[in-house]
Amino acid sequence: MLKEVTNAETQNQLARQENITANLTQELITTRQDVHEEIWEKCSAGWRYFQGSYYYFSTERKTWAGSRDACVNMGGHLVIVETREEQYFLQTQKPKPFCWIGLTDSAKEGEWRWVDNTPLSSSITFWAGGQPDNKDGSRGQDCTGLYTTRNGRWLLWDDRYCGNKDIYICEVKDSK
């Protein structure tokens, strides 16, 4: 009799575990479908996906502030470059000849901050030689963009007058 009870309990536990496994499998399938649909929706609208973020490479030229506002209206922000891999990804997309990113020192000269107000880390910078140089006289150069080097192989950072109209890169972090 004891053997029958133990066997019945084991069968019940197995049935519960199979039910839990089936539910988790269904949740995983649903989540993957949702993620796939979100990726497809964004990518089909001109966005590109890389390591947990979507990137939009504009073809329209705007000032830095106009670019920032356009990205916010799309649910994101001007791109914040956080890793070498991300910089390399942007480089492989070949935005030319110059495009805005989300870095500025407009609040305080020489104090570079990203659009989310985090300070620029000295460990991750891709300034071109001699940059930032604030070279534009009285107008100042308080906004940053990527420019393509003469050989077309590298994208480096350059500070520019924020009123220039250039293309831009938006970023939206994956919500999943």
Secondary structure, 3 states (H helix, E strand, C coil): CHHHHHHHHHHHHHHHHHHHHHHHHHHHHHHHHHHHHHHHHHHHCCEEEECCEEEEECCCCECHHHHHHHHHHCCCEECCCCCHHHHHHHHHCCCCCEEEEEEECCCCCCCCEECCCCECCCCCCCECCCCCCCCCHHHCCCEEEEEECCCCCCEEEEEECCCCCEEEEEEEECCC
